[in-house]
Amino acid sequence: MLSPAEADQVFSALADATRRDILRRAMAGSEGVAELAERYPMSFAAVQKHVAVLERAGLVAKERAGRRKLVVTQVERLKQAQRLLDEYEALWRGRIERMSDILEGPQGGAA
């Protein structure tokens, strides 16, 4: 389970469109940082910073493959984030059901 600080890091990292795209590309297949940098209209250093944010959040890791540094998805962290979102969904669904019960009242909605 994600701690509150870890959840903050994960969702903060995912709040940026470029980082979400980098993560999507890493999920499709490991790419090198240099190859990723070629895909964006920003400097290599800026892409490295985005990858570093994803790395600190535990969403990706860098692995060496010869002279290349590959960006690899950390699937377990994504699963942890999904479980947290599932918990929030269950909480809100329960609240909506309770509100529906209250609105129907003791007559079962009959007027």
URZI-V89093 format. One record per residue. N is the residue number from 0. RES is the residue in one small letter. SS is DSSP state (a for helix, b for strand, c for the rest). Layout:
n:N res:RES ss:SS
n:N res:RES ss:SS
This chain:
n:0 res:m ss:c
n:1 res:l ss:c
n:2 res:s ss:c
n:3 res:p ss:a
n:4 res:a ss:a
n:5 res:e ss:a
n:6 res:a ss:a
n:7 res:d ss:a
n:8 res:q ss:a
n:9 res:v ss:a
n:10 res:f ss:a
n:11 res:s ss:a
n:12 res:a ss:a
n:13 res:l ss:a
n:14 res:a ss:c
n:15 res:d ss:c
n:16 res:a ss:a
n:17 res:t ss:a
n:18 res:r ss:a
n:19 res:r ss:a
n:20 res:d ss:a
n:21 res:i ss:a
n:22 res:l ss:a
n:23 res:r ss:a
n:24 res:r ss:a
n:25 res:a ss:a
n:26 res:m ss:a
n:27 res:a ss:a
n:28 res:g ss:c
n:29 res:s ss:c
n:30 res:e ss:b
n:31 res:g ss:b
n:32 res:v ss:a
n:33 res:a ss:a
n:34 res:e ss:a
n:35 res:l ss:a
n:36 res:a ss:a
n:37 res:e ss:a
n:38 res:r ss:c
n:39 res:y ss:c
n:40 res:p ss:c
n:41 res:m ss:c
n:42 res:s ss:c
n:43 res:f ss:a
n:44 res:a ss:a
n:45 res:a ss:a
n:46 res:v ss:a
n:47 res:q ss:a
n:48 res:k ss:a
n:49 res:h ss:a
n:50 res:v ss:a
n:51 res:a ss:a
n:52 res:v ss:a
n:53 res:l ss:a
n:54 res:e ss:a
n:55 res:r ss:a
n:56 res:a ss:c
n:57 res:g ss:c
n:58 res:l ss:c
n:59 res:v ss:b
n:60 res:a ss:b
n:61 res:k ss:b
n:62 res:e ss:b
n:63 res:r ss:b
n:64 res:a ss:b
n:65 res:g ss:c
n:66 res:r ss:c
n:67 res:r ss:b
n:68 res:k ss:b
n:69 res:l ss:b
n:70 res:v ss:b
n:71 res:v ss:b
n:72 res:t ss:b
n:73 res:q ss:c
n:74 res:v ss:a
n:75 res:e ss:a
n:76 res:r ss:a
n:77 res:l ss:a
n:78 res:k ss:a
n:79 res:q ss:a
n:80 res:a ss:a
n:81 res:q ss:a
n:82 res:r ss:a
n:83 res:l ss:a
n:84 res:l ss:a
n:85 res:d ss:a
n:86 res:e ss:a
n:87 res:y ss:a
n:88 res:e ss:a
n:89 res:a ss:a
n:90 res:l ss:a
n:91 res:w ss:a
n:92 res:r ss:a
n:93 res:g ss:a
n:94 res:r ss:a
n:95 res:i ss:a
n:96 res:e ss:a
n:97 res:r ss:a
n:98 res:m ss:a
n:99 res:s ss:a
n:100 res:d ss:a
n:101 res:i ss:a
n:102 res:l ss:a
n:103 res:e ss:a
n:104 res:g ss:c
n:105 res:p ss:c
n:106 res:q ss:c
n:107 res:g ss:c
n:108 res:g ss:c
n:109 res:a ss:c
n:110 res:a ss:c
